[in-house]
Amino acid sequence: MARVSRTIIGFFGRVNAGKSTAMNLLTRQPTSLVDAAPGTTADVRDALMEIHALGPCKILDTAGLDEGAGLGEKKRQKTLAALEECDLVALVVDPRQAFLSGRRDVEAFVAREALRLGKNLAVLLNLRADDAPPAAVRDFCLAVLPPDAGIPVLEIDLADDARAGALSEFLAAASPAAARATTLLPFLQDRGVVLLHIPMDEETPSGRLLRPQEMAMESLLRRGVPVALYRTDLHRARHRGSDERAAERGRFVAFLDALAAAEGVQLVLTDSQAVDVMDAWVPADIPLTTFSVMMIHATSGGDLSLFARGAGALDALRAGDRVLIAEACNHDRIAEDIGTVQLPRKLKERVPGIVIEHAFGGVFPAPEELRRYAVVIHCGGCMIHEQKLRARVLRLAAAGVPVTNYGLALAWYEGPDALRRVLAPWRG
């Protein structure tokens, strides 16, 4: 199924400023727990909704950035990670709370980070309908904003249910225009078959295909591009016995030839773990790439250059270097899992003595932790949204660490010709 692109809006600020109240007002339901006790929000909470003027959205409620002892620092790190992923940072300020404290460091920090990261920023001054603060109070709070930056500000009683419409309209107007989703395979023509090579193995889920395979099929069918599916037995394809190997190759080549004779084949799209087999079996005049490369191209907004350069960094690996393999989905890893078995084995075969570490799911190291890695190898990112991948790429850039992708790393292992081949379709 196609992935839904969502605008991500997050509420940020100090403890008890009204972030959870804003979340509940916008979603019109008790999504977040609201209480006068400081630190009620223990983790980032999210809600999916549709804002008619904006489209599909993901709304984040975060912990206060000024919470002190106990879990405060861990909550702070989760909040900062959420800020990295937002399209719109909504700074929630209780004007009297801020003015009476005599401090505005939290508000200044949120504004500074949002602008540094290129996020849209908006301010919600949370005050009761009958409580118009003196100009000095308002000016004190808004002094954290750059002058003449045109940052939108809304004075609103977030506890007033009647103001839900005003809040959603304000946030929609302050958000960036929804980005157009990147086409999965933008270089394809209307004519010519695309062959999806799907070597199902022990990790293939029961009753369905993997998400990149489903997404590719849906995209091709919607565009009217002819599509065919084929399963190779990789054990037979790599069998030490030449008869087994030749029989499996002959079966595939006969199928490919039949497609070529009928419609012509404009692309073979393969699972990354089979790039060695497909590079040898698919004629050089038929383009070849992988599902993983397709996904990282789409999730990164259509720019593979960073990941292609990162593949080149694999050539510089030496014994003792640390490599992080980052996989964004959660599943129990069995048999010949690509991230935990195949990639580590092939990397260590090519560069003995390297140290392999892993990050799974939503966990990704902070910039200061990333600096210990010589390179990061990321999955295709099919289970995370574009904003999360962008946030990870920004962290890597801040740390000065090259990044590549599963599909590119496995092609690199097969040699420079294989790497050039899987990249070629994306380079026009």
N, C-alpha and C positions, 0 to 999 in steps of 0.2 A: 504494500500500500504506500501511497505517496506520503512523505513527511510533511506535517503542517508547520509552516514557519510562523512563529509567534513573536510579537513585540514584547519585550521583557521590561516591566516597570517595577522598581523597587522602592520601598519606603525606608529612609535612613534618618538617623538622628540620635539624640541622647535618650537615656532611660526616661520613660514616662512622658515623652513628648507628644504621644498620640499616634504612633505608627500603627499599632494593632487596631486602634479605633478607626484609622483611615482605611485599613484593609477591610474591616467589617462593613464600613459604610460603602465602599466601592463594590464589594461582592454581595452586599445586602443580605448577609447571613453571618452568624458567629464563627467565622473562619478561624480567627485568632482569639485566644484567651485574653481578656482585658481585666486588669486589676490595679489597684493603687500601689501594690507592693512592687518595689523595683525589681527588675530582672525577670519579669513574668515570662517573656519570650525567651525560651531556652535554646532555640535553634531557628534556622531560616525556615519559615513556612511559605508554602506556595499554593496558589489557586489558579486554575485555568478558567478563562472566561472570554466572552466576546464583547468588545466595545464597538458599537455600531460604526462610529466614525473612524475606527482604527483597524478593526478586524480581530483575528484571534490574538489573545494576550496571555501572558503568564505574569502573575502579580506576586511579588515577594514581600514578606514582612520580616524584618530583621531585628536582632537583638541590639540594645542600646550600646553605642560605642564607648560610653564612659563607665560601664559597669566595672567594679573594682575586683575584689578578691574572689577566691573560689574559681568558678568556671569562666570568669569574665574574659580572660585572655583567649581562651579557646572559642568563646562566642564571638569575640572581636575578629578572629581570623576567619570564621565562617561568614561573618558579615562583610568583610573586605573581599572575600572570594565572590560573594553575591554581587557586590558593586561592580566587579570586573566584567560581569556577564550582562549587566543591564544596558538597555537602549536608552531608558529614561531613569535618571536618579531623582527621586522626589524627596527633597530635604524637608522633614517635618520639624517645625519649631514651635514650642510653647513660648510665646514672647515674654510673658511675665516670669516664667521659670528661668529663662536665659538671662533676663535683665537682673533679676534678684540675685542670681549666682555671681554676677559680675564677670562671667566667662563666656566665651563663644568659641572655644578651641575645637569642640566637636563639630560645630557648624562650619567653621573655617576649614577643617580637615576634609569633611565630606565634599564641600564645594571645590576645594583645591584638587582632590583626587578625581572627582568627576570630570573636571575640565582637563586635567592632565591626561586622562584616558580617552578624551574625545567624546564623552557622553553628553547627551542632552541633560540639562539641569533645570529643575523647577523647584519653587519653594512654596510650602504650605504653612501659613501662619495660623496655628490652631488656637482659636479663641472663641469664647462663648458669644452668642449673638448679641447679648446685652453688655458686652465688655469690650468697648473700643479702647485700645491702649493708647496712651499718649504718644505723640510723634517721636519723642525721644526713645521710647521703648522699641518702636518699630525700626527706627533708624539704627539703633544699637544692633539689632538682629541682622539687618540687611547689609550692615557694613562689611560682612564677610564676602560679599559678592563683588566681582570686579566692576568698577564704574563703567557705565555705558555699554555693558555687555548684553543688555536686553533680555536678561533672564526673567522668565515669567514668575509672578508672585500672586498667590491667591489667599485672601483672608477668609477663613471658613471655620465654622463650628463643626468639627468632625463628629461630634456626638449628636448632631441634628440629622435624623434620617431624611428629612426633606431636602437635604443638600447633596444627596447621592448623585443626582443628575448633573449638578454644577461641578462636582468633583470629576466625574467621568469626562465631561466636556473639556474641562481644563487640562486633564492629563492627555487626552487625545490631541489637543491643540499643541501641547508642549512636546509631544513625542516626535521622533524623526519619521519621515515617510517610510512606510513598510518597504523593505528591500524586496526586489523581485527574486524569486528562487532561481538558483543557478540550474540550468538544464543539465541533466545527468551526462548526456553524450552529445554535446553541441555540434560536433563536426560531422554528424551522420547525414546521409542523403536520403531521399524518400525511397529510392530504389536500391535493391540489394539486401540480402538477408544478413541479420546479425545473429551469429551463433553464440548462445550462452552455454559455456562449458561448465557443467556443475558436477564435480566428482563427489557425490554424497559419501560421507564416511560416518564413523561412530558418533561424531559430534553434531551431525545434522539433526535438528529437532524433529520430533515425530509429528506428522500431519501437516507440515508446512516447509517452505524453503527458508533460507536465511534472508534477512531483511534486504540486503543489497540486491539479491537475486529477484525478490518480489518487486522491488522498486524499479529495477531495470525493465522487467517485463511490463509493468504498468505504464512506464514512460514510453516504451517503444510501441505498445499497442495504441496508446492515446495519440501518438504522432503518426500512426499508420505505417510504421516501418515493419517489414516482415521479420519475424523472429522465430528461431528454432532453438530447441534445447537438446543437449546431449550429455549423457553420463559416461565417463570413462572409469574403468576399474583401475585405479592407480597402482594397486599391488601387481596386477598383471602387466600394466604398462612399464613398470620398473623391474619386472621379474628377471632373475638371473638367467633363466632359460630363454634362449632366443626364440623358440617356437611360441611360447606364451606371449612374449613381448610383440612378436611379429603379428600374431593373430589379433591382439588388441589394437595395434596400430592400423592393421588392414581394415578392421571394422570401422574405425574412426575416419580413415581416409576415404573409404567408400561413401560414407554419409556426407562428408564434406564435398566430395566430387559431385554427388547428386545435387546438392544445394547449388553448387557453382554452375552446374549445367542448366538448372531450372531458372534461377533468379540472379545468380552471382552472389558472392559473399563479400560484404563490405567491411566486416569486422568480426573477429573472434574475441569474446569477452570471457575470461577464464578466472577460476578461483586462483588466488595467489600461490597456493601450495602446489599447483600443477603447472606453473610457468615453465619449468624445465621440460616437461613433456610437450606442452603446446608449442614452445619455441622450436623444438626439434621436428614436430609433426606438421605444423601449419606452414604452407609455402610462404616464402619471403615476400611475395607480392600481395599477401592478405594481411592487413593490419591486425595487430594483437595487443591487447592490454588487459588489465585485471579489474575485478570488482572493487578491490581495495583502493586502487588508484582512482577509479571513477568516484568513489565515495569521498575521498579526501579532497579531490578537486571540487566537488559540490559543496562539501561542508566548509571548505576554506574560502568560499566565495568565487571560485573559478580561477585561482592562481596556484599553479603547481611549482612555481620557480623556487620557493623556499624549500620545499621538500625534495626537489631535484638536487639542489645544492647540498642538502643534508645527506643525500645518498653518496655524494662525492666525499663527504667527510668520513665515511666508513673506511675509505682507503687509508686514512691516517691513523687508524686504531693501532694501539700497541699493547703488549702485555701489561697488565696492571690498570688499564683504563676501565672506567665504569661506564656501562651502557644501561640506560633505563628503557624498558619496554612498557609502554603505557597502553592499556586496553580499557576502553570506556564502558564496556558492558559488563554485566555480572552473570556468570553461569559457572556451573561446576565443570572444571577442566579435566577431561579424560583423554585417554589414548594419545594420538599424535596431535595434540593441541598446538596451533601455530605459535601462539605467544609464549607458552611455557615450555614447549618441547622443541618444535622445529626450528624456530628462530635462534634460541640459545645454542642448540646443537650446531647449526650451520655457522653461526658467528664464531663459536669456539674452535670449530674446525679450521676456519680461515685465519683466526687470530687467537692462538692458544694463550691462555693466561689472562684474558679479559674477565671482568667481573660483571655479571648480569643481575640487575635488580628489576623489580616489577612495581607498577602502580595500577590498581584495578578500579573500575567504576568511577565514582565521582571524586576519588582521591587523586590529587596531583600536587607535587612538591611546590613549596614557596620558592621565589627566585634565589634566595641565599642557599637553599638546599640543592637547587638545580645545578649550581656552579660546580659541583663535584663530578658531574657527568661529562664525558667526552662527546656524547651524542644521545639523542632521544629518538626512539623508534615508536611512532604512534600508529594505532589501528586506523581504519577508515573513518571512524567517528560516526557510524550509522545510527548509534543509539544516543547521541547527544546533539544538542542544537548548535547552530552556527556560532552563537554568541559564546558558548562555553569553549568551543575550539579556538575562537579568536582570542579569548582570555588566556588560554594556555600558550598560544603562540606569542602573545605579548610578554608573558612571563619568561619564556625562553629567550626572546629577544633582549629583555632586560638583563638576563643572566649571561647572554652571549654564547648560548649553547645551540649548536645546529640540530635540526629535527628532520627526520625523514619518516617514511611510512612503511607498513608491512609489505605492501605489494612492491614498492621500489627496493626495499632491502632484500627481498627474496630474489628479485631480478638481478640486483647487484651481485648476489652470491653466484649466480649463473654466469656472470661475466659482463664486460662493458657492452657487448653487442646486444645481449638480452635486455639490459637496462635501457639502452637507446631505443630498442624496439617498443617496449611498453610505454615509453614517453612520446614516441613519434606521433601517434594520432592526436595528441593534445597540442602539438606544436604546429599544426596546420600543414 
